[in-house]
Amino acid sequence: VEVTFDIVDKDNNKLTNASIFTTCIETIYGITFMVMAPEHKLIDELKEYISNYDDVIEYKNQTMYRSEFDRISDQKEKTGCVVDGIYAINPVNNKKVPIYIADFVLASYGTGMVMAVPSHDERDYEFAKKFNIPMITVIDGDTSSKAYEKYDYIKDNAKLINSEEFTG
């Protein structure tokens, strides 16, 4: 499923929009942040709104010499950088969420941007723990020590929670 998010500045002025692809649309109410590839085109296009642009570019430069294989490896420590000054608006509930850049997202894969649902994706869970990002559980299951991922919640026939009219 393709989902489009408005990208806004700190004062909620719409700057542009960005699309992502997801195979887990049922978790959309659990988004607590978005992640872009460090080389995503919006970094340069919106640089005048990014208050920590120098930090963002420094992180981008640190990742540019790493192989794609190394960048997406599950065995490495999660790294990233918040992109202060621009935010994504969740299209189903209008919640404003921070945007990060991280090396595990590749510009060459999909749209170069992902929705992050840490309660239901282990990679997002580890990233959220490291950067102290809140988590919203939207599928009823134990998320106290790890993400409750799609394979498990489908197998368990789990129910939606915290999902407005879709709860239950």
C-alpha positions as CSV (number, residue, x, y, z in Angstrom):
1,V,0.0,0.0,0.0
2,E,1.3,3.5,-0.9
3,V,0.6,6.1,1.8
4,T,1.3,9.9,1.4
5,F,2.4,12.0,4.3
6,D,2.4,15.8,4.4
7,I,5.8,17.2,5.4
8,V,5.5,20.4,7.6
9,D,7.7,22.8,9.3
10,K,7.9,23.5,13.1
11,D,4.9,25.9,12.7
12,N,2.8,23.2,10.9
13,N,3.1,25.0,7.5
14,K,2.9,22.4,4.7
15,L,6.2,22.2,2.8
16,T,5.6,19.2,0.5
17,N,4.6,15.6,0.8
18,A,6.3,12.2,0.7
19,S,5.1,8.7,0.0
20,I,6.0,5.4,1.5
21,F,5.1,1.8,0.8
22,T,4.0,-0.5,3.5
23,T,2.9,-4.1,3.8
24,C,1.6,-3.4,7.3
25,I,-1.1,-0.8,6.9
26,E,-2.9,-2.2,9.9
27,T,-0.1,-0.6,12.1
28,I,-0.5,3.0,10.7
29,Y,-1.9,4.3,14.0
30,G,1.3,3.2,15.7
31,I,3.6,5.5,13.8
32,T,5.8,7.5,16.2
33,F,8.5,8.6,13.8
34,M,9.5,8.4,10.1
35,V,12.9,7.5,8.7
36,M,14.5,8.7,5.5
37,A,17.6,7.5,3.8
38,P,20.5,10.0,4.5
39,E,20.7,10.7,0.8
40,H,17.0,11.4,0.4
41,K,16.3,14.3,-1.9
42,L,14.2,16.1,0.7
43,I,17.2,16.8,2.9
44,D,18.6,19.2,0.3
45,E,15.2,20.5,-0.9
46,L,14.2,21.5,2.6
47,K,17.5,22.5,4.1
48,E,16.4,26.0,4.9
49,Y,13.8,24.5,7.4
50,I,16.3,22.0,9.0
51,S,17.7,23.7,12.1
52,N,20.4,21.1,12.6
53,Y,21.4,20.8,8.9
54,D,25.1,20.6,9.7
55,D,24.5,17.6,11.9
56,V,22.3,16.0,9.3
57,I,25.0,16.5,6.6
58,E,27.7,15.2,9.0
59,Y,25.7,12.0,9.5
60,K,25.0,11.7,5.8
61,N,28.7,12.0,5.1
62,Q,29.5,9.2,7.6
63,T,27.2,6.8,5.9
64,M,28.0,7.5,2.2
65,Y,31.0,5.2,2.1
66,R,29.2,2.2,3.7
67,S,27.9,-0.6,1.5
68,E,24.2,-1.2,1.2
69,F,24.7,-4.7,2.6
70,D,26.4,-3.2,5.7
71,R,23.8,-0.5,6.1
72,I,20.8,-2.9,6.2
73,S,22.5,-5.6,8.3
74,D,20.5,-6.6,11.4
75,Q,23.8,-7.2,13.3
76,K,24.9,-3.7,13.7
77,E,24.2,-0.9,16.2
78,K,21.4,1.4,15.1
79,T,22.6,4.9,14.1
80,G,20.8,7.9,13.0
81,C,20.1,11.6,13.3
82,V,16.9,13.6,14.0
83,V,16.0,16.1,11.3
84,D,15.0,19.1,13.4
85,G,12.5,21.5,11.9
86,I,10.6,19.2,9.5
87,Y,7.9,16.7,10.5
88,A,5.5,14.2,8.9
89,I,1.8,14.3,9.5
90,N,0.2,10.8,9.9
91,P,-2.7,11.0,7.4
92,V,-5.1,8.8,9.4
93,N,-5.0,10.8,12.7
94,N,-3.1,14.0,11.8
95,K,-0.4,13.4,14.5
96,K,2.8,15.3,13.9
97,V,5.9,12.9,14.2
98,P,9.6,13.6,14.0
99,I,11.7,12.6,11.0
100,Y,15.1,10.9,11.3
101,I,17.7,9.9,8.8
102,A,19.2,6.5,9.4
103,D,21.5,4.3,7.4
104,F,19.2,1.3,7.4
105,V,16.9,3.1,4.9
106,L,18.2,3.1,1.4
107,A,17.2,5.8,-1.2
108,S,17.4,3.0,-3.9
109,Y,14.7,0.9,-2.2
110,G,11.1,1.9,-2.3
111,T,10.7,5.6,-1.8
112,G,13.7,6.0,0.4
113,M,11.4,6.7,3.4
114,V,9.6,4.5,5.9
115,M,7.0,4.8,8.5
116,A,8.3,3.6,11.8
117,V,6.1,1.6,14.1
118,P,8.4,0.4,16.8
119,S,5.9,-1.7,18.7
120,H,5.5,-3.9,15.6
121,D,8.8,-3.9,13.8
122,E,12.0,-5.0,15.5
123,R,14.3,-2.7,13.6
124,D,12.1,0.3,14.5
125,Y,11.9,-1.0,18.1
126,E,15.7,-1.1,18.5
127,F,16.0,2.4,16.9
128,A,13.2,3.8,19.2
129,K,14.9,2.4,22.3
130,K,18.3,3.9,21.4
131,F,16.8,7.3,20.6
132,N,14.2,7.3,23.4
133,I,11.3,7.6,21.0
134,P,7.8,6.8,22.3
135,M,6.0,3.6,21.2
136,I,2.3,3.0,20.6
137,T,1.0,-0.6,20.6
138,V,-1.8,-1.0,18.1
139,I,-2.0,-4.7,18.0
140,D,-2.8,-6.4,21.2
141,G,0.3,-8.3,22.4
142,D,3.4,-8.1,24.5
143,T,5.8,-5.3,23.4
144,S,7.6,-4.9,26.7
145,S,10.9,-6.4,25.5
146,K,10.6,-6.7,21.7
147,A,8.4,-5.8,18.8
148,Y,5.2,-7.9,18.3
149,E,5.7,-8.4,14.6
150,K,3.4,-9.4,11.8
151,Y,4.2,-13.1,11.7
152,D,3.3,-13.4,15.3
153,Y,0.2,-11.2,15.4
154,I,-1.3,-12.9,12.4
155,K,-0.5,-16.4,13.8
156,D,-2.1,-15.3,17.2
157,N,-5.2,-13.8,15.5
158,A,-4.5,-10.6,17.5
159,K,-6.9,-7.7,17.6
160,L,-6.3,-4.0,16.9
161,I,-6.1,-1.6,19.8
162,N,-5.4,2.2,19.9
163,S,-6.6,2.4,16.3
164,E,-9.7,4.6,16.6
165,E,-12.7,3.2,14.7
166,F,-10.7,0.0,13.7
167,T,-10.0,-1.0,17.4
168,G,-11.4,-4.5,18.1
